[in-house]
Amino acid sequence: MKLQLVKIQPGFRALALSAAVLLTLGSSVLAADAPESWVRLDVPFVPTPPIVMEAMLKAASVGANDVLYDLGSGDGRIAIAAARAYGVKKAVGIDLNPKRVAEAEANAKVAGVADRVSFIQGDVFKADFTAATVVTMYLLDNVNLRLRPRILNELRPSTRIVSHQFHMFDWPPDNTVMVLDQVPVHFWVVPAKVQGSWHGKIGDDAVALDLAQKFQLVTGDLAVGDARGRIAQAKMTGDILALEGSVTRSGKAEPLRFEGKVTKKALTGTLTLGGAAHSVALQRAAESSR
């Protein structure tokens, strides 16, 4: 594998990578502008164009109540834009390169948002970003994959994730926006864990859901009293489960819908069966990880 470092004049930045580096997953590269103490990086610094940055922040519906973490924050432009243009209450950038962190801090001061924007010199695989309501990334596919367990297991359900260009392998995005019909911006919502068995009652009828889960997609069986059925479609959007299916009672199929909120031990919401809506609270009978 070849790595070409291009030495340039002060005030400019460049990192020329051979195609082998860009196409080889899992490689580390060196910061081209840190000759005194080379900093090992998982991705080169490539600035996100303003039009893509805007699409990322809009995809996540960033607003005043958000705490945004930008992983691999470079010169700080995404965190700064989130504070300056979208009014987030806090934005934090994490970058391994101390020179980038210093540059980002200076840029935040110039933009007048240093009171709400901060930068951490650190490793995104170790840094704490569990306070995030929004996470932005412009990394590589393999880096996203390495971060995926942390995103799914450490972040709160409903945390929004946006990635410029790179995906999460078999975790499908909830939405993808194409910028100028060429550059994908992928968007995910961290799903709550709903896999397992849930039990409750509607009047005298027992209600049971047996759910399997792969990321935000849910399948399974359901029963209401002596009626049995299969879930036709279901999806987690953060901590909200929405499902549709049908149950068969006395040889007749009845449509069933449910929408409710998931916590660690309870699933509460509205179950509509045969046109009649019922409030229901189901208890988790078994824990399972996604």
C-alpha positions in Angstrom: 0.0 0.0 0.0 1.4 3.4 -1.0 1.0 6.6 0.8 2.1 9.8 -0.8 2.5 12.9 1.4 2.8 16.2 -0.4 4.8 19.0 1.3 3.2 22.4 0.6 3.7 26.0 1.6 2.3 27.3 5.0 -1.3 28.4 4.8 -2.3 25.6 2.5 -3.2 22.0 3.2 -2.9 18.9 1.0 -2.8 15.2 1.4 -2.4 13.1 -1.8 -3.4 9.5 -1.3 -3.0 6.8 -3.8 -6.1 5.0 -5.0 -5.0 2.0 -3.0 -5.3 3.9 0.3 -8.7 5.3 -0.5 -10.0 1.9 -1.5 -8.4 -0.1 1.2 -10.7 -0.3 4.3 -9.2 -0.2 7.7 -6.0 1.7 6.8 -4.6 4.5 8.9 -3.2 7.6 7.3 -0.9 10.3 8.5 -1.6 14.0 8.8 0.2 15.7 6.1 0.6 19.0 8.0 2.1 17.7 11.2 5.7 17.1 10.3 7.1 17.4 13.9 5.0 14.6 15.4 3.1 12.6 12.8 -0.5 12.0 14.0 -2.0 8.7 12.9 -5.5 9.2 11.5 -8.1 6.8 10.3 -9.2 9.2 7.5 -7.7 12.2 5.8 -9.1 15.7 6.3 -11.3 16.5 3.4 -13.6 19.5 4.1 -17.3 19.1 3.7 -18.7 21.5 1.0 -21.1 24.0 2.4 -24.0 22.7 0.3 -23.5 19.2 1.7 -23.1 20.5 5.2 -26.4 22.3 4.9 -28.0 19.1 3.6 -26.6 17.1 6.6 -28.0 19.6 9.2 -31.3 19.8 7.5 -31.6 16.0 7.2 -31.2 15.8 11.0 -33.7 18.6 11.6 -31.1 20.3 13.8 -32.5 22.9 16.1 -32.2 24.9 19.3 -32.7 21.9 21.7 -29.9 19.8 20.2 -26.5 18.8 21.3 -24.5 18.0 18.2 -21.3 16.0 18.1 -19.2 16.0 14.9 -16.9 13.0 14.7 -13.7 13.9 12.8 -14.5 17.6 13.0 -11.5 18.9 11.0 -11.6 22.7 10.9 -14.8 22.8 12.9 -17.1 23.9 10.1 -20.1 21.6 10.8 -20.1 22.3 14.6 -19.8 26.0 14.0 -22.5 26.1 11.4 -24.8 24.1 13.7 -24.4 26.8 16.4 -24.4 29.8 14.1 -27.0 29.0 11.6 -29.2 26.4 13.4 -28.9 27.7 17.0 -28.0 24.4 18.7 -27.4 24.8 22.4 -24.1 23.0 22.3 -21.8 21.6 19.6 -18.7 19.5 20.1 -16.2 18.5 17.6 -13.8 15.5 18.1 -10.7 15.2 16.1 -7.4 13.3 16.6 -5.2 15.9 15.0 -4.3 18.7 17.5 -3.5 21.1 14.7 -7.1 20.7 13.4 -8.5 21.2 16.9 -6.5 24.5 17.3 -7.7 25.6 13.9 -11.3 24.8 14.7 -11.1 26.6 18.1 -9.8 29.7 16.3 -12.6 29.5 13.7 -15.2 29.3 16.4 -13.9 32.4 18.0 -13.9 34.3 14.7 -17.5 33.0 14.1 -18.6 34.3 17.5 -19.8 30.9 18.8 -17.0 29.8 21.1 -19.4 30.0 24.0 -21.4 27.1 22.5 -18.9 25.3 20.5 -15.9 23.3 21.8 -13.4 20.9 20.4 -11.8 17.8 21.8 -8.5 16.4 20.7 -9.2 12.7 21.0 -10.0 9.3 19.4 -13.6 9.0 18.3 -13.5 5.3 19.2 -12.8 6.2 22.9 -14.3 9.7 23.3 -17.6 10.1 25.2 -20.3 11.5 22.9 -23.3 9.9 24.7 -24.7 13.4 25.4 -25.4 13.8 21.7 -28.9 14.2 20.2 -27.3 14.5 16.8 -24.1 13.0 15.5 -22.5 14.1 12.2 -19.8 12.2 10.4 -17.7 12.4 7.3 -15.5 9.3 7.8 -15.1 6.1 5.8 -17.3 3.0 5.6 -15.1 0.9 7.7 -14.8 3.6 10.3 -18.6 3.9 10.5 -18.7 0.2 10.9 -16.3 0.3 13.8 -18.3 3.1 15.4 -21.7 1.3 14.8 -21.7 -0.7 18.1 -21.1 2.4 20.1 -23.8 4.3 18.3 -26.4 1.5 18.7 -25.6 0.5 22.3 -24.4 3.7 24.0 -26.4 6.5 22.4 -30.0 7.1 23.5 -32.8 5.9 21.3 -34.0 8.7 18.9 -30.4 10.1 18.5 -30.1 11.2 14.9 -27.0 10.2 12.9 -26.0 11.8 9.6 -23.1 10.6 7.4 -21.7 12.4 4.4 -21.3 9.8 1.7 -20.4 6.8 3.7 -22.9 4.1 4.9 -23.3 1.6 7.8 -23.2 -1.6 5.7 -26.3 -3.7 6.6 -27.9 -1.0 8.9 -30.0 0.7 6.2 -30.5 4.4 6.5 -33.9 5.8 7.4 -33.4 8.3 4.6 -30.9 9.3 2.0 -30.7 12.7 0.4 -28.8 13.1 -2.9 -27.0 16.5 -3.1 -26.8 17.7 -6.7 -27.8 14.2 -7.7 -24.3 13.0 -6.9 -23.4 13.1 -3.2 -25.4 10.9 -0.8 -26.2 12.2 2.7 -27.4 9.2 4.8 -29.6 9.6 7.9 -30.4 7.2 10.7 -32.4 7.3 13.9 -31.0 5.1 16.7 -33.7 2.5 17.4 -34.7 1.4 20.9 -34.3 -2.3 21.7 -37.7 -3.9 21.3 -36.8 -7.5 20.6 -38.3 -10.0 22.9 -41.7 -11.0 24.4 -44.2 -8.4 25.6 -47.4 -9.2 27.5 -50.5 -7.2 28.7 -54.3 -7.1 28.5 -57.1 -5.4 26.8 -60.1 -6.0 29.1 -60.2 -9.7 29.7 -58.1 -10.5 26.6 -54.4 -11.2 26.9 -52.2 -9.4 24.5 -48.8 -10.9 23.5 -46.1 -9.7 21.0 -43.1 -11.8 20.2 -40.7 -9.6 18.3 -37.5 -10.1 16.4 -35.4 -7.0 15.5 -32.6 -6.1 13.1 -31.7 -2.5 13.6 -35.0 -0.5 13.0 -36.8 -3.3 11.3 -39.1 -5.5 13.3 -40.8 -8.8 12.6 -42.8 -11.2 14.8 -46.1 -12.7 15.9 -49.0 -11.3 17.9 -52.0 -12.6 19.8 -55.1 -11.0 21.3 -57.2 -13.4 23.3 -57.7 -16.5 21.2 -56.9 -14.6 18.0 -53.4 -15.2 16.4 -51.6 -13.4 13.7 -48.4 -12.3 12.1 -46.9 -8.8 11.8 -47.0 -7.6 8.2 -44.7 -4.6 8.7 -43.2 -2.9 11.6 -40.5 -0.3 12.2 -38.7 1.4 15.1 -38.2 5.1 14.7 -36.2 6.0 17.8 -38.3 4.8 20.7 -41.5 4.6 18.7 -42.8 1.3 17.4 -45.3 1.3 14.6 -46.7 -2.0 13.3 -49.4 -3.4 11.2 -50.7 -6.9 10.9 -53.8 -9.0 11.3 -55.2 -11.6 13.6 -57.6 -14.5 12.8 -60.5 -15.0 15.1 -63.2 -17.6 14.4 -61.9 -18.0 10.8 -62.1 -14.3 10.1 -59.1 -12.0 9.7 -59.2 -8.7 11.5 -56.7 -5.8 10.8 -54.5 -4.7 13.7 -52.4 -1.7 14.2 -50.2 -0.6 17.1 -48.2 2.5 17.8 -46.5 3.1 21.0 -43.4 4.1 23.0 -40.7 1.7 24.1 -38.8 1.9 27.4 -36.6 -0.7 28.9 -39.5 -2.5 30.6 -42.7 -1.2 29.0 -44.4 -0.7 25.7 -47.3 1.7 25.9 -49.5 3.0 23.2 -52.7 2.4 21.2 -53.7 -0.9 19.7 -56.4 -0.7 17.0 -58.2 -4.0 16.4 -61.1 -4.3 14.0 -61.6 -0.6 14.0 -61.7 -0.2 17.8 -58.8 1.6 19.5 -57.6 0.5 22.9 -54.9 1.9 25.2 -52.5 -0.8 26.2 -49.5 -1.2 28.4 -47.3 -4.2 27.7 -44.5 -5.4 30.0 -41.3 -6.9 28.7 -41.0 -10.6 29.5 -37.4 -11.1 28.2 -34.4 -8.9 27.5 -32.6 -9.3 24.2 -30.0 -7.3 22.4 -30.3 -6.2 18.8 
